Amino acid sequence: MREISRKGMIHQMKTKVVVIALAVLALLGAVVAVGYIAYGRAYCGGGARSCHRAGANLNETASAIRPTWIDATVEGDSVSIPVSQIESDTIVNFRVTYQGTDMASAAYKLGEQIYVRTALCPPCRSESFSLDGDVLDCDTCHTRFSATAGDGLKGACRAYRKAEVQYSVAGDKVTMSIADLVTAYQDTKNPG
């Protein structure tokens, strides 16, 4: 008789453990769901204007233009990219290596103005930004930056403004000095 009551107690204890485990899993699921919704509202504008299409990949915003990677031409202390490439693709990324450091930059056109900025998000290590209207959207962490001023607007990496690179336009070439690219890269690596 005593053994039967022991089995009954063990069965009741197992049932309680299973119920507690299911309750913990349900609570964890609720926390994840709330966090996912809060992330979308905090980093994508939220409300009626969500930056994600229904069923879309979370790394793509509804209206963002993804960059096209192109090869830059390096001649001495100058780097150039074709204006026609910026005009046809809207935003292009290019890479220059200087003294062993790879530096990614982005060039894009808003209205009649061309902008060249360092394409680096130091905390998340992204080197790719999509153009969403007049906003640069980090393709990794979705921190958003002003495309005209480079200032962080919203997101985890907003303290790392995208420094502008000085350039000149002659014919079909946007030309920058390597020194200006290095300065902008260093300015973007440091918050503030």
Legacy VTK file of the C-alpha trace (Angstrom):
# vtk DataFile Version 3.0
C-alpha trace
ASCII
DATASET POLYDATA
POINTS 192 float
0.000 0.000 0.000
2.807 2.356 0.924
4.489 1.753 -2.458
1.268 2.616 -4.313
0.971 5.973 -2.514
4.646 6.708 -3.289
4.002 6.101 -7.006
0.980 8.387 -6.823
3.066 11.157 -5.203
5.819 10.764 -7.813
3.223 10.951 -10.597
1.731 14.137 -9.037
5.207 15.713 -8.749
6.004 14.921 -12.426
2.695 16.456 -13.470
3.465 19.647 -11.508
6.932 19.886 -13.092
5.453 19.519 -16.578
2.804 22.186 -15.873
5.442 24.595 -14.502
7.711 23.967 -17.511
4.835 24.670 -19.928
3.957 27.878 -18.047
7.589 29.043 -18.234
7.733 28.313 -21.986
4.475 30.207 -22.566
5.811 33.191 -20.605
9.077 33.102 -22.548
7.136 33.033 -25.829
5.114 36.074 -24.727
8.302 37.980 -23.809
9.831 37.195 -27.222
6.673 38.326 -29.025
6.529 41.614 -27.085
10.244 42.191 -27.706
9.834 41.582 -31.428
6.964 44.056 -31.640
8.846 46.635 -29.544
11.952 46.251 -31.740
9.900 46.949 -34.864
8.387 50.069 -33.335
11.639 51.391 -31.857
13.890 50.885 -34.863
11.505 51.094 -37.810
9.164 53.937 -36.990
6.369 51.637 -35.825
2.713 52.579 -35.843
0.980 52.604 -39.191
4.280 53.163 -41.021
6.218 49.977 -40.440
9.516 49.635 -42.290
8.861 45.957 -43.025
6.459 44.632 -45.638
4.259 41.757 -44.527
6.282 38.578 -44.980
9.418 40.492 -45.985
12.933 39.731 -44.950
13.685 41.838 -41.864
16.823 43.184 -43.542
14.828 44.957 -46.246
12.681 48.012 -45.764
9.650 48.564 -47.963
10.988 51.598 -49.835
14.743 51.287 -49.331
17.140 51.105 -52.260
19.906 48.570 -51.652
23.436 49.623 -52.608
25.355 48.288 -55.575
29.023 47.521 -54.903
31.344 48.949 -57.552
35.104 49.125 -58.064
36.728 52.490 -57.503
39.685 53.644 -59.584
42.768 54.588 -57.568
45.345 56.829 -59.247
48.110 58.098 -56.971
46.437 59.879 -54.027
43.012 60.094 -55.716
40.035 57.776 -55.926
37.280 58.116 -58.513
33.944 56.517 -59.280
31.629 57.129 -62.251
28.817 59.681 -61.820
26.723 57.618 -64.255
26.885 54.650 -61.871
25.537 56.776 -58.998
22.765 58.153 -61.208
21.679 54.739 -62.500
21.920 52.815 -59.212
21.043 55.717 -56.839
23.427 54.409 -54.121
26.757 52.698 -54.659
29.316 51.335 -52.221
33.010 51.092 -52.955
36.077 49.978 -51.035
39.549 51.489 -50.849
42.477 49.937 -48.983
44.992 52.320 -47.448
47.967 51.147 -45.366
46.301 47.789 -44.761
42.915 49.232 -43.720
39.866 48.485 -45.855
37.537 51.493 -45.917
34.024 51.222 -47.311
32.280 54.323 -48.602
28.877 55.076 -50.088
27.966 57.572 -52.801
24.372 58.485 -53.555
22.280 61.177 -55.121
19.388 63.028 -53.466
17.733 65.472 -55.821
20.591 67.127 -57.696
23.130 66.699 -54.861
25.682 63.864 -54.695
26.833 62.762 -51.246
29.863 60.619 -50.391
30.087 59.219 -46.848
31.942 56.534 -44.971
29.865 53.338 -45.011
30.718 51.986 -41.583
28.623 51.177 -38.525
31.370 50.359 -35.970
29.374 48.606 -33.199
27.600 46.158 -35.537
30.479 46.147 -38.086
28.217 46.799 -41.059
29.601 48.355 -44.236
26.332 48.523 -46.134
23.526 51.079 -45.978
20.317 51.245 -47.976
18.834 54.576 -49.025
15.275 55.025 -47.732
14.149 58.439 -48.975
16.456 60.887 -47.198
17.575 58.304 -44.626
20.497 55.860 -44.648
19.413 52.561 -43.087
22.137 50.208 -41.794
21.611 46.861 -43.490
22.709 44.988 -40.343
21.259 46.756 -37.272
18.808 49.120 -39.010
20.100 52.195 -37.236
18.915 55.158 -39.277
20.994 58.190 -40.250
20.222 61.453 -42.009
21.384 61.028 -45.605
21.958 64.785 -45.920
23.775 65.455 -42.618
25.044 61.998 -41.588
23.663 62.326 -38.045
22.178 59.308 -36.270
18.390 59.480 -36.032
17.278 56.256 -34.394
18.812 52.955 -33.367
21.601 51.359 -31.393
24.526 52.789 -33.418
23.219 56.365 -33.851
26.205 57.899 -32.003
28.441 56.964 -34.963
27.530 59.649 -37.498
28.448 58.985 -41.128
31.200 61.472 -41.956
31.055 63.203 -45.327
33.918 62.938 -47.805
34.894 65.999 -49.847
34.839 65.393 -53.604
34.883 67.106 -56.988
33.019 66.256 -60.172
34.656 66.454 -63.582
32.883 64.887 -66.537
31.677 61.441 -65.483
34.004 61.171 -62.463
33.460 61.854 -58.775
36.996 62.236 -57.434
38.112 62.169 -53.783
41.495 62.259 -52.143
42.597 59.230 -50.149
43.420 61.600 -47.275
39.767 62.794 -47.167
38.527 59.187 -47.240
40.847 58.313 -44.330
39.736 61.372 -42.315
36.050 60.554 -42.829
36.677 56.905 -41.947
38.453 57.865 -38.693
35.693 60.388 -37.839
33.017 57.717 -38.346
34.867 55.137 -36.196
34.603 57.409 -33.147
31.234 58.219 -31.565
30.097 61.797 -31.244
LINES 1 193
192 0 1 2 3 4 5 6 7 8 9 10 11 12 13 14 15 16 17 18 19 20 21 22 23 24 25 26 27 28 29 30 31 32 33 34 35 36 37 38 39 40 41 42 43 44 45 46 47 48 49 50 51 52 53 54 55 56 57 58 59 60 61 62 63 64 65 66 67 68 69 70 71 72 73 74 75 76 77 78 79 80 81 82 83 84 85 86 87 88 89 90 91 92 93 94 95 96 97 98 99 100 101 102 103 104 105 106 107 108 109 110 111 112 113 114 115 116 117 118 119 120 121 122 123 124 125 126 127 128 129 130 131 132 133 134 135 136 137 138 139 140 141 142 143 144 145 146 147 148 149 150 151 152 153 154 155 156 157 158 159 160 161 162 163 164 165 166 167 168 169 170 171 172 173 174 175 176 177 178 179 180 181 182 183 184 185 186 187 188 189 190 191
